[in-house]
Amino acid sequence: VNTPSYFCQIVHFAINRSSRWPRYVPCNVRYNGSMKKITLVPITLTLALSTTLVIGQNTRFSDPETVVKDQFWGNLYANGGTSFFCDAPFTSKGFVMTDGYVYPPADIRSALNCGTTSQCKQDNQYRQITSDLHNMVPVRSRVEMRRRNARYENLGDATRADDCGIRESAQFFEPPEHVKGDVARTMAYMVDTYGLPWLG
């Protein structure tokens, strides 16, 4: 995969979208309106400092399951919130909601070559990466089941959007407009922070 080229495919999600999440943005993106020319302006010092801080913080979270239970659901969404893709309010996790990863754990395992899910759970680097709250979002369970093994792609109007604004075709998944920027920035953050590959 050509990294700059695929980055353009991912970064188009962010164009003219509000930035609500994640808190660490690895670079500024300047867009000329036609996707023919994109200039990436690295914020090297800020990125280096924020990356160091994030990695330092995550070393405390050696158990992803505990982070999900205590920090994600027990702290960030203890009083409910809105689902990431559908922007629908919820008051508690219940059976309808689940925790989702913007950069899928299966691809993290593949990048680290740490083996099966059980084997990777013994790998400190895998545990650290999958404990990063910046990559976690509250998702409707039925959406997560369809999304977790799909690739992000712009499918266009030829593919009908569902009630949430999601478009799907085979193994491809187009997020609704209001979160495309968040998806793009999160993918870039995971690549820059942990050296993970661009997906595509």
Disulfide bonds with the S-S distance in Angstrom:
Cys86-Cys164 1.98
Cys114-Cys120 1.80
